[in-house]
Amino acid sequence: MRLVSLATTLLSVVSALPAQPQPLAPTSNITISTGSTLHYSSILIPAGVTVTFAGTAAAVVRCDGDCIVHGTLSVAGNLTTSNGPGAVSNGNGVSGSACSPCIPFGFCPCNGYSNPASPGTHYGVYGGSVPFSLMGGSEGGSLRLWSSPVGPGSCCSINAGYFYGGGGGGTLVVIAGGVIDVGGVINANGGRTGIYGRSGSAGSVLLRGLGGTTIRPTAQVLAAPEPGGTAANGGEVRIDAWGSAPLVQGTLAAPAPVVLTLPHLRATGVPTIGSTWSLDVYAPENSIVFVGAATQPAVSTPTPFGTLSIDLSQGGIIGTVATTNGHDPRATVPWVIPNQAQLIGLPLWLQGLAWPVTMSARLTNTITATVQ
């Protein structure tokens, strides 16, 4: 009886343990729904294999180890207003209609008209890369064609065809505890169309390898405008790596890709007397973050945590906070600037230190500002 009870107890304990994530290593094309948890122990996409993410929610993929992409990861929209996961309607194109003034053999029963469709918009219209928005692209406008009957009849009364706009590109976030190594394709383009309906705008891509991120010469990261379009038809691309700059050798096809070395210090606005100035440090979840300010730079000093570039003898630590959770964690340090006129024109040098739970602490980049 005791052995049976012990076995039952052990079985109940094991069954209560959380399920361990499995590797993602397909050998043929697959489609993965974004309605479920996308958490893998490792990712290996072979050459010639496409993994398509589908659904309404953005594809936020967490990988405990390395993410190696020789094939394709796709959140692209397609040609018939089928959106990628995470696409939105914020920048939908306007639908159009057109009617030719003449029918075959030169008979022109009416003046005709042309109200062209417009493409979807995204980049510079909504969303953003820093902080990274999960909003993807938007649909392109469709076009209805009309014609007129031969002989007497209503002008432009015959439905001559309907041409769909393209779907908006989706959003793909890959966060790897190891390296991200891309030699294939990451595709967040909007659905491309011909001369009638217009293309959807591209979506958004965030790749963050805490062990390093490499975009090889053969790689393509696609969030590009439609052919002949403007930057607004493109999407957002951001490439991160912890402790060293991402190695980008391939193509980042997006209006203005952002490449960040984490931890990354960024200021919101400018320091103004009598107001609160916000300083953001982008770092992994649950990092402890310190931000220091000085009135003098320092001779670059090597440390075990990176290069110290501010003179802390001429300043000090202005705040200590922890990063938020989520796909783009950051710590926000508010700094109240005293309402003293003599501070106007004071130069500042600022740098942070982020200390994640499972990795060594690292110094951020240095920024400068002048009190207004």
HUSULVEN-V288524 format. One record per residue. N is the residue number from 1. RES is the residue in one letter. NEAR is the number of other C-alpha atoms within 10 Angstrom. Layout:
# HUSULVEN-V288524
n: [N/N]
res: [RES/RES]
near: [NEAR/NEAR]
This chain:
# HUSULVEN-V288524
n: [1/2/3/4/5/6/7/8/9/10/11/12/13/14/15/16/17/18/19/20/21/22/23/24/25/26/27/28/29/30/31/32/33/34/35/36/37/38/39/40/41/42/43/44/45/46/47/48/49/50/51/52/53/54/55/56/57/58/59/60/61/62/63/64/65/66/67/68/69/70/71/72/73/74/75/76/77/78/79/80/81/82/83/84/85/86/87/88/89/90/91/92/93/94/95/96/97/98/99/100/101/102/103/104/105/106/107/108/109/110/111/112/113/114/115/116/117/118/119/120/121/122/123/124/125/126/127/128/129/130/131/132/133/134/135/136/137/138/139/140/141/142/143/144/145/146/147/148/149/150/151/152/153/154/155/156/157/158/159/160/161/162/163/164/165/166/167/168/169/170/171/172/173/174/175/176/177/178/179/180/181/182/183/184/185/186/187/188/189/190/191/192/193/194/195/196/197/198/199/200/201/202/203/204/205/206/207/208/209/210/211/212/213/214/215/216/217/218/219/220/221/222/223/224/225/226/227/228/229/230/231/232/233/234/235/236/237/238/239/240/241/242/243/244/245/246/247/248/249/250/251/252/253/254/255/256/257/258/259/260/261/262/263/264/265/266/267/268/269/270/271/272/273/274/275/276/277/278/279/280/281/282/283/284/285/286/287/288/289/290/291/292/293/294/295/296/297/298/299/300/301/302/303/304/305/306/307/308/309/310/311/312/313/314/315/316/317/318/319/320/321/322/323/324/325/326/327/328/329/330/331/332/333/334/335/336/337/338/339/340/341/342/343/344/345/346/347/348/349/350/351/352/353/354/355/356/357/358/359/360/361/362/363/364/365/366/367/368/369/370/371/372]
res: [M/R/L/V/S/L/A/T/T/L/L/S/V/V/S/A/L/P/A/Q/P/Q/P/L/A/P/T/S/N/I/T/I/S/T/G/S/T/L/H/Y/S/S/I/L/I/P/A/G/V/T/V/T/F/A/G/T/A/A/A/V/V/R/C/D/G/D/C/I/V/H/G/T/L/S/V/A/G/N/L/T/T/S/N/G/P/G/A/V/S/N/G/N/G/V/S/G/S/A/C/S/P/C/I/P/F/G/F/C/P/C/N/G/Y/S/N/P/A/S/P/G/T/H/Y/G/V/Y/G/G/S/V/P/F/S/L/M/G/G/S/E/G/G/S/L/R/L/W/S/S/P/V/G/P/G/S/C/C/S/I/N/A/G/Y/F/Y/G/G/G/G/G/G/T/L/V/V/I/A/G/G/V/I/D/V/G/G/V/I/N/A/N/G/G/R/T/G/I/Y/G/R/S/G/S/A/G/S/V/L/L/R/G/L/G/G/T/T/I/R/P/T/A/Q/V/L/A/A/P/E/P/G/G/T/A/A/N/G/G/E/V/R/I/D/A/W/G/S/A/P/L/V/Q/G/T/L/A/A/P/A/P/V/V/L/T/L/P/H/L/R/A/T/G/V/P/T/I/G/S/T/W/S/L/D/V/Y/A/P/E/N/S/I/V/F/V/G/A/A/T/Q/P/A/V/S/T/P/T/P/F/G/T/L/S/I/D/L/S/Q/G/G/I/I/G/T/V/A/T/T/N/G/H/D/P/R/A/T/V/P/W/V/I/P/N/Q/A/Q/L/I/G/L/P/L/W/L/Q/G/L/A/W/P/V/T/M/S/A/R/L/T/N/T/I/T/A/T/V/Q]
near: [6/7/8/9/10/11/12/12/12/12/11/11/10/11/10/9/8/7/8/9/15/13/16/17/15/14/13/12/13/11/11/13/15/18/14/10/12/16/20/20/17/20/23/17/23/17/15/12/19/23/20/19/25/23/18/16/21/24/29/22/18/22/24/19/20/23/28/19/23/22/21/24/21/25/33/35/32/22/23/20/22/21/29/36/33/26/33/23/16/17/24/22/25/19/20/19/18/19/22/17/19/16/14/7/6/8/12/16/20/16/11/16/13/12/13/19/24/22/32/33/33/32/28/14/13/15/19/19/21/13/14/18/17/28/25/38/43/36/39/35/26/26/24/20/18/20/22/24/13/14/9/8/10/13/18/21/12/13/12/13/10/14/21/23/34/31/34/43/41/38/34/29/20/20/27/27/20/18/22/29/21/27/22/26/22/26/27/35/36/43/30/26/23/12/10/21/29/31/40/42/41/41/42/36/32/23/26/29/25/24/16/22/26/23/23/17/13/13/23/20/27/27/32/29/29/24/10/7/14/14/19/21/34/32/40/33/28/23/26/26/25/23/21/17/16/22/16/16/14/18/15/21/20/26/19/16/17/15/18/19/20/25/28/23/25/20/17/10/11/15/21/19/18/13/14/16/17/16/21/21/29/25/29/30/18/19/26/18/28/21/24/19/24/22/20/18/19/15/11/12/11/10/10/10/15/17/16/22/22/27/20/19/11/13/16/15/14/16/16/17/18/22/23/17/13/10/20/21/20/26/26/23/21/16/14/15/16/13/12/10/11/10/15/14/12/12/15/18/22/29/24/28/25/31/21/19/12/9/12/11/19/24/25/29/20/19/16/16/16/15/16/15]
